Amino acid sequence: MRKLLTALLLLAPSVASAQSDVWGINAMQNLNTGTRNIGDTIAGIVNVVLGFLGIIATGIILMGGFKWMTSQGNSDKVDEAKKLIGAGVIGLAIVLVAFAVAQFVLLSLYNETT
């Protein structure tokens, strides 16, 4: 009985909305999807993703620096910290090169298509 009551309570809003269209589900004909073209949208997504990856690489560099400062002279921890810093610098370089290539490609495509 309890499961039946729960199912009825969960389905009641959907039945009511089908009749009165409270949330505007049936009014999808006037859907405004935005005014940006696909090139600007892709450029925005690429910039956000590369910015996020740059933040992660900077965080890895900072973690390596923190690990080095808290190693208290332990050579194993210092070596591990150096590896982290090196990996972070390489990752940051890759992100910067990817950003430059993406900007070049997107700008070239824009200039050729307009």
PyMOL commands that set and color helices and strands:
alter all, ss='L'
color gray80, all
select helices_A, chain A and resi 2-20+28-30+38-69+75-113
alter helices_A, ss='H'
color red, helices_A
deselect
rebuild
show_as cartoon
